[in-house]
Amino acid sequence: MEDGGRAHTAIVGWACTTLCLVSCAAAFSQGASLSACSDMMPRHLRVQLHSSNSNYVTVHTNMSFFFPGDKVPVTVRSTRDYMGFMLQARKVSNNEIAGTFIFLPPGSKLLTCFEDGDTVTHSDKSLKRNLSFVWKAPDQPIGDIKFFISIVQSYFVYWAKIESAVVAQGGQN
């Protein structure tokens, strides 16, 4: 009887663990959660952060400056496939999220961290490599910005807050 009870307990434990992992994987397969807004860190179980110096992804724009209200193209390039991502523009002065995204590629969607459309995340777990976005600067001056992206290669491997070069706000004194 003891062996039967242990086997039953083991099976129930295995089933609960499997269901938890499946539900967590399904939840994040459609985009990052709002809990990742501030630090851009995935909330997966047992994830392994890799150094941003050893990543295979770049985020950049062909503009070195912008003016309030400008539309800025943003390109994410990768030498490997990845499944998930989170992209934001942040003020250099205080690291606050700024602006909104107005053009998204397939497989992505807007996320509202602090204001509508200020963050983009994946909308499915299809493999991604090179993506293009358009970010719209706020109509009022905000100062210089950087774009940041976190990439999830697999459920257990990710890179957080890979940054672009500074994009300066034009017309500042």
Residue, then its C-alpha position, 0 to 999 in steps of 0.5 A: m500500500e505504501d508503494g502504491g501511495r508513493a506512486h500515486t503521489a509521484i504521478v500527481g506531482w509530475a502532472c501538476t509540474t507538467l501542467c504548470l510548465v505548459s500553462c506558463a509556456a502558453a501564457f508567454s507564447q503570446g507576448a511578455s507580461l506586464s510584470a516585465c515592463s520595468d526591468m524587461m526581464p522574462r518571468h519564465l521559470r528557471v531562465q538563464l540570463h546571458s551577458s548582453n556583450s555576447n548576444y547576436v542581436t542588434v537594435h538600431t535606427n538610421m537616424s542619429f537625432f529626432f525632433p518631437g513628433d518624428k517617426v523613427p524607423v527601428t530595426v532589430r537584426s539577428t544572426r540566429d532565430y529567436m521566439g520572443f522579444m520586448l522592445q521599448a524606447r527609454k529616455v537617457s536622462n531617467n530611463e523612463i519609457a517614452g513614445t509609442f510604436i506605430f508600425l509593427p511587423p507580423g508576429s508582434k503586438l503593442l503592450t501598454c506598460f505606462e501609456d498606450g503602445d509604448t512597448v512592443t512584444h511578440s504575439d506568437k512563438s514563431l521564429k523571428r530574425n529581422l524585424s522593423f518597427v516605427w516609433k513615434a516621439p512624443d509631441q513634447p521634448i523628452g531629451d535623448i533616447k535609446f532603444f532597448i530589446s530583450i530577446v528570448q531564444s528559447y523558454f530557458v535562454y534570454w538576453a535582457k536590455i540590449e541597447s541601441a546607440v543614443v538617438a539625440q533629440g534635435g533642437q536642444n540647447 
